[in-house]
Amino acid sequence: TLLARKGNPVTTVTDTRDPDQRLIWVVQDDPENPGKKMISLTTRAAATEAGIPLPEEFAPAAP
């Protein structure tokens, strides 16, 4: 999470759930090891477009 925060292009973000936190990590299937998972750095937009669920650290806050 710290790596994503430090690499985010919008440096004023203080909450990783903020939509301006564009760089995030996600857990997804490892294409080289079927049945295993891997962590990938990606953008919030790319993860959303690919249908990859956002981790709790980056998901919008519950109302």
WODA-V601972 format. One record per residue. N is the residue number from 1. RES is the residue in three letters. SS is DSSP state (H for helix, E for strand, L for the rest). PSI is psi as a letter, one per 20 degrees, with the letter a starting at -180 (none if undefined). Layout:
BEGIN
n={N;N}
res={RES;RES}
ss={SS;SS}
psi={PSI;PSI}
END
This chain:
BEGIN
n={1;2;3;4;5;6;7;8;9;10;11;12;13;14;15;16;17;18;19;20;21;22;23;24;25;26;27;28;29;30;31;32;33;34;35;36;37;38;39;40;41;42;43;44;45;46;47;48;49;50;51;52;53;54;55;56;57;58;59;60;61;62;63}
res={THR;LEU;LEU;ALA;ARG;LYS;GLY;ASN;PRO;VAL;THR;THR;VAL;THR;ASP;THR;ARG;ASP;PRO;ASP;GLN;ARG;LEU;ILE;TRP;VAL;VAL;GLN;ASP;ASP;PRO;GLU;ASN;PRO;GLY;LYS;LYS;MET;ILE;SER;LEU;THR;THR;ARG;ALA;ALA;ALA;THR;GLU;ALA;GLY;ILE;PRO;LEU;PRO;GLU;GLU;PHE;ALA;PRO;ALA;ALA;PRO}
ss={L;H;H;H;H;H;H;L;L;L;L;L;L;L;L;L;L;L;L;L;L;L;E;E;E;E;E;E;E;L;L;L;L;L;L;L;E;E;E;E;E;E;E;H;H;H;H;H;H;H;L;L;L;L;L;L;L;L;L;L;L;L;L}
psi={g;h;g;g;g;h;i;p;h;o;i;i;p;i;p;i;i;p;h;i;n;h;p;r;q;q;p;r;q;o;h;i;n;p;i;r;r;q;p;q;p;a;q;g;g;g;g;g;h;i;k;p;q;p;q;h;h;i;q;q;q;q;none}
END
